């Protein structure tokens, strides 16, 4: 079977020199009015590379020049009010993971309202691997911008009115020691300073997905080591309803989080619609049923008339020329003992052969069959 690739958010490269009197780390984006803390953010208008609509991604990117001692990015904050958060570093040139820490691993100081954490992003040569609060930057390879280090903070299911689950962490850039120490404290970005990367990268569609769910290798688009994926692809049939069913994991007993998202596997690889675990109606036997429908198959106002059925939008457009459905099923931090964990499925293999009833399955039903089986209203 051909390998196929999936992932999270993407970033485009560019760099602007901070004031030379401060220190030598280069920041991106290049626009002077975006030289602030966390200037690249998803969601918003950056809907590409298969993001989950229940997650937010905040990006700080820099190039370590390594010509001054003690060079590092210091990130200090408090735990977001959210289901999950993590921070990773990536190498821009191939989007590969360099280092990672999540909310179960980070070491905190203080108590109560003063409880906080500090994460240092340092050159690999300065990271001895003993502290989860120290993340390695991308390896130095000269002045090429492929040395760009991408720092990404993920927040899933914010419990506050903002996607970050509270104030974003403070970002300080430091270099030098003693009298040569230099420090820049980046100001929080204003809403007008936050947006997508300067140039959208060219994204290639995933390959190797079939009409049965298979385990995907999340090795591009800045993958999260805490998340594993199953994916399936199915062509649109205006006369049929696509139904996904399976046994639901329990959150948080089995997994920290799970979701099913409908995506478009072409162009910018956008997400169309997602359902997360606490939004899915589960039957008494522990199973769920999710119908993926186009607007003119079952109109949104009629969807409450179907018993025990959850709905995902196929797309926002009407008519027969719909893109293929590209469905991504996510598990976030499954318990090692959980028999239905996606991590039990080898890469590129069919899920039901390894996790049984927990594997999502696809079924096509004619609209008449679907109405006869599930419609209860007029």
Buried (B, 14 or more C-beta within 10 A) or exposed (E): EEEBBBBBBBBBBBBEBBEEEBBBBBBBBBEEEBBBBBBBBBBBEBBBBBBBBBBBBBBBBBBBBBEBEBBBBBBBBBBBBBBBBBBBBBBBBEBEBBBBBBBEEBEEEEEEEEEBBBBBBBBBEBBEEEEBBBBBBBBBEEEEEBBBBBBBBBBBBBEEEEBBBBEBBBBBBBBBEEEEEBEBEBEBBEEEBBBBBBEBBEBEBBEBBBBBBBBBBBBBBBBBEBBBBBBBBBEBBEEBBBBBBBBBBBBBEBBBBBBBBBBBBBEBBBBBBBBBBEEBEBEEEEBBBBBBBBBEBBEEEEBEBBEEBBBBBBBEEEEEEBBBBBBBBBBBBBBEEBBBBBBBBEBBEBBBEBBEBBBBBBEBBEBEEBBEBBBEEE
